[in-house]
Amino acid sequence: MIVGILACLTASFTLGSVFAPIKRFPSSDGFMVQFFMSLGGFITSLAIHALLEFPPIYPLAMLGGALWCIANAFAFLIMNRLGLAVPILIWSTVSCLTGWATSRYGLFGVPKGVPSSVILNYFGVIVLVIGSSFFLFIKSHVYKPKNSEKLASGGEIPSEKSMATQSSEEEEDIIPHPHHVSPVIRIVCFLAAIFSGLFYGSMCTPVTFIQNRPDLYPGAPTQGLPYLFSFFLGIMPTSTLVLAVYSGVKKNQPSLPPYLILPSLLAGLLFAIGMGGFFIGNEKLSQTISYPICSFAPGLIVSAWSVLYFKEISGKRNLILLGIAYSFTLVGVIMVTVSKDL
């Protein structure tokens, strides 16, 4: 159990830090960022796959990677229209409930993961959802990196001038600010966030299914890490397909700010480490326990980055609300964790 908790904590920290390297720079529309994130994660998972002496590849586990990729492809577009807090709240909540319900009630052929204390598990999930709702009332300031103007105007890096300027001009045309978004577009974005949450909440289900069905997959490992490469093997072709469609829509002129390539690769490395911890957490604790933790705890890390590094959240009221959200989330995580063996 201790190994599972440590794995979930590692996953929470790394998954909550995935976008930190990218956020230091002016944002793009996200499709190219996702491709290089996928590439960084794929390379990391390949290294882990080699360290594990190349275990078998499971096509069903690739489906989980494809689900993540589809959900994540539109994350930047949704956040650019609804802001950061609202969409993250929506898909974290939906993801948590989807992953928890899948294991708790044995959906999609996954064995039921009934905790020792069902009531405590239910209350823990409810407390997590209540805690996440406080993020709706926290006002954040848009962060502008110190070097954003230098990058946009060329500054000391004249070779990036035209690319950065072109990128910002394109984004102004295709990405309206949240307060200019029409009600119809907002509704579409809300539905898209719910849709993304369903996919995020289902991405680990194929691996869990394989691990718990020796009748269909004899000899399949019960450990989580051997499936990591299969997961990213599903991400790469899906991400490539999304990029190809996006490039076609953009008439072969995709937005590719060069300063986002290395941060995106680093984000992919963090994501791969986080997913490795997530798989280990599922193995040691079951999805009933690990999904609530790994869905909401990264939100605490994200908000910590916002307060301590990016200075997006400030003011007494906002910090009090953030503290309340922290408290509810911490209590909820403890309740869900303890419910396994109590």
VEXKOL-658531 format. One line per field, with one value per residue (C-alpha): residue number from 1; x negated, y negated, z negated. Coordinates in steps of 0.05 Angstrom, whole numbers, always signed. Layout:
<atoms>
num <- (NUM/...);
xx <- (X/...);
yy <- (Y/...);
zz <- (Z/...);
</atoms>
This chain:
<atoms>
num <- (1/2/3/4/5/6/7/8/9/10/11/12/13/14/15/16/17/18/19/20/21/22/23/24/25/26/27/28/29/30/31/32/33/34/35/36/37/38/39/40/41/42/43/44/45/46/47/48/49/50/51/52/53/54/55/56/57/58/59/60/61/62/63/64/65/66/67/68/69/70/71/72/73/74/75/76/77/78/79/80/81/82/83/84/85/86/87/88/89/90/91/92/93/94/95/96/97/98/99/100/101/102/103/104/105/106/107/108/109/110/111/112/113/114/115/116/117/118/119/120/121/122/123/124/125/126/127/128/129/130/131/132/133/134/135/136/137/138/139/140/141/142/143/144/145/146/147/148/149/150/151/152/153/154/155/156/157/158/159/160/161/162/163/164/165/166/167/168/169/170/171/172/173/174/175/176/177/178/179/180/181/182/183/184/185/186/187/188/189/190/191/192/193/194/195/196/197/198/199/200/201/202/203/204/205/206/207/208/209/210/211/212/213/214/215/216/217/218/219/220/221/222/223/224/225/226/227/228/229/230/231/232/233/234/235/236/237/238/239/240/241/242/243/244/245/246/247/248/249/250/251/252/253/254/255/256/257/258/259/260/261/262/263/264/265/266/267/268/269/270/271/272/273/274/275/276/277/278/279/280/281/282/283/284/285/286/287/288/289/290/291/292/293/294/295/296/297/298/299/300/301/302/303/304/305/306/307/308/309/310/311/312/313/314/315/316/317/318/319/320/321/322/323/324/325/326/327/328/329/330/331/332/333/334/335/336/337/338/339/340/341/342);
xx <- (+0/-57/-87/-20/-12/-83/-69/-5/-41/-96/-43/-6/-69/-92/-23/-11/-76/-68/-48/-97/-154/-106/-73/-138/-130/-75/-23/-4/+61/+36/+34/-41/-53/-16/-55/-122/-94/-75/-144/-179/-134/-146/-221/-217/-172/-218/-276/-234/-213/-286/-303/-246/-279/-225/-162/-106/-65/+10/+53/+111/+67/+53/+127/+116/+62/+107/+162/+114/+90/+160/+179/+115/+115/+166/+144/+110/+168/+218/+174/+164/+240/+262/+199/+158/+200/+267/+246/+195/+250/+298/+252/+218/+286/+313/+247/+247/+319/+309/+246/+275/+342/+308/+270/+323/+379/+339/+355/+325/+307/+261/+268/+303/+255/+297/+259/+261/+301/+351/+382/+315/+297/+362/+353/+281/+302/+356/+307/+259/+314/+334/+261/+251/+312/+276/+229/+288/+287/+212/+193/+125/+85/+59/-15/-60/-131/-186/-215/-149/-158/-230/-208/-150/-192/-254/-299/-363/-336/-321/-313/-249/-218/-175/-153/-133/-97/-61/-41/-11/+26/+55/+78/+113/+153/+173/+173/+220/+212/+260/+305/+316/+338/+410/+458/+461/+385/+383/+434/+394/+331/+367/+390/+320/+291/+340/+323/+249/+261/+295/+235/+185/+224/+222/+150/+125/+184/+154/+91/+132/+174/+113/+83/+146/+165/+114/+166/+160/+88/+50/-18/-3/-43/-5/-54/-37/-102/-106/-44/-73/-106/-42/-4/-50/-52/+22/+9/-42/-1/+61/+22/-8/+61/+87/+27/+39/+112/+93/+40/+91/+141/+85/+68/+0/-19/-14/-32/-100/-136/-206/-214/-160/-194/-242/-191/-140/-190/-203/-128/-124/-179/-141/-77/-109/-137/-69/-33/-84/-67/+7/+2/-36/+17/+72/+34/+23/+86/+139/+173/+224/+168/+117/+164/+192/+121/+89/+147/+150/+82/+48/+95/+60/-7/+19/+45/-21/-57/-7/-17/-91/-122/-77/-43/+24/+64/+57/+100/+128/+195/+165/+112/+166/+208/+146/+131/+202/+196/+129/+160/+220/+176/+127/+182/+216/+151/+138/+209/+205/+136/+155/+220/+180/+156/+200);
yy <- (+0/-48/-37/-52/-117/-139/-123/-165/-222/-219/-217/-276/-319/-305/-308/-373/-401/-379/-447/-487/-485/-507/-562/-601/-619/-651/-598/-567/-533/-468/-418/-424/-426/-361/-328/-344/-326/-258/-251/-267/-217/-165/-170/-166/-105/-72/-80/-50/+6/+22/+23/+73/+117/+104/+136/+154/+99/+102/+69/+60/+17/-26/-45/-80/-124/-141/-161/-208/-238/-253/-285/-325/-350/-404/-422/-487/-509/-496/-532/-592/-601/-582/-600/-552/-536/-518/-466/-434/-429/-398/-345/-329/-317/-276/-238/-222/-198/-158/-122/-111/-85/-39/-3/-9/+21/+65/+29/+50/+119/+92/+131/+93/+58/+55/+19/+43/-18/-34/-92/-125/-116/-149/-207/-216/-223/-273/-314/-315/-341/-395/-416/-422/-468/-523/-532/-562/-623/-635/-692/-686/-737/-722/-708/-742/-714/-765/-746/-744/-814/-799/-736/-769/-827/-787/-820/-782/-725/-756/-689/-678/-746/-728/-662/-691/-750/-706/-658/-714/-744/-677/-663/-731/-710/-641/-644/-697/-718/-685/-746/-752/-679/-671/-629/-575/-568/-566/-510/-472/-481/-457/-395/-385/-389/-336/-293/-301/-281/-217/-199/-219/-175/-115/-117/-68/-20/+22/+35/+53/+100/+136/+142/+173/+220/+277/+320/+274/+251/+310/+290/+216/+179/+154/+96/+29/+5/+60/+28/-43/-35/-5/-65/-114/-70/-87/-161/-173/-151/-186/-250/-246/-237/-297/-338/-318/-338/-404/-418/-405/-453/-505/-494/-466/-527/-502/-547/-523/-573/-544/-564/-514/-451/-436/-455/-409/-352/-363/-364/-297/-269/-291/-262/-195/-193/-212/-158/-107/-126/-124/-53/-31/-64/-27/+38/+29/-7/+6/-49/-60/-90/-116/-153/-202/-216/-224/-264/-318/-320/-347/-407/-424/-423/-466/-518/-516/-533/-589/-620/-609/-614/-645/-692/-682/-676/-731/-770/-750/-725/-681/-652/-636/-600/-564/-542/-516/-477/-449/-427/-392/-358/-334/-307/-273/-240/-215/-187/-151/-123/-98/-67/-12/+22/-7);
zz <- (+0/-17/+52/+84/+44/+62/+135/+133/+99/+152/+207/+176/+172/+243/+275/+238/+265/+338/+364/+321/+372/+428/+388/+383/+457/+499/+514/+580/+601/+572/+629/+642/+567/+558/+614/+581/+513/+543/+573/+506/+470/+523/+518/+442/+444/+494/+446/+390/+437/+451/+376/+367/+421/+473/+446/+496/+528/+516/+570/+522/+477/+539/+538/+471/+502/+560/+511/+475/+540/+565/+499/+493/+565/+551/+481/+501/+544/+488/+436/+483/+485/+414/+375/+334/+272/+303/+355/+308/+255/+305/+333/+267/+235/+294/+299/+225/+225/+289/+265/+195/+220/+271/+216/+162/+203/+249/+315/+382/+356/+301/+235/+179/+132/+68/+12/-60/-80/-26/-64/-76/-3/+19/-29/-7/+66/+46/+6/+65/+111/+61/+53/+128/+134/+95/+154/+192/+146/+148/+195/+229/+267/+337/+333/+383/+383/+375/+442/+480/+509/+528/+563/+598/+622/+638/+586/+578/+620/+687/+721/+681/+696/+755/+725/+659/+691/+741/+685/+642/+701/+720/+649/+645/+706/+684/+607/+577/+505/+456/+447/+522/+531/+552/+509/+562/+564/+488/+486/+539/+497/+434/+471/+499/+429/+404/+465/+449/+376/+398/+441/+386/+337/+384/+407/+355/+361/+418/+376/+315/+358/+384/+314/+286/+342/+343/+379/+440/+430/+401/+376/+377/+324/+263/+255/+285/+317/+371/+403/+406/+474/+503/+476/+511/+573/+578/+566/+622/+683/+655/+643/+712/+743/+703/+726/+799/+796/+762/+814/+869/+837/+831/+905/+887/+845/+773/+715/+690/+644/+640/+567/+548/+575/+516/+462/+497/+498/+423/+410/+445/+401/+339/+366/+379/+308/+281/+321/+296/+225/+242/+269/+207/+163/+200/+191/+116/+95/+151/+191/+135/+93/+144/+191/+140/+115/+184/+212/+158/+124/+187/+181/+115/+151/+208/+159/+121/+186/+198/+129/+115/+185/+236/+186/+221/+156/+104/+56/-12/+14/+68/+21/-31/+22/+45/-27/-34/+31/+7/-59/-27/+25/-28/-72/-13/+9/-61/-67/+0/-16/-85/-59/-25/-89/-145);
</atoms>
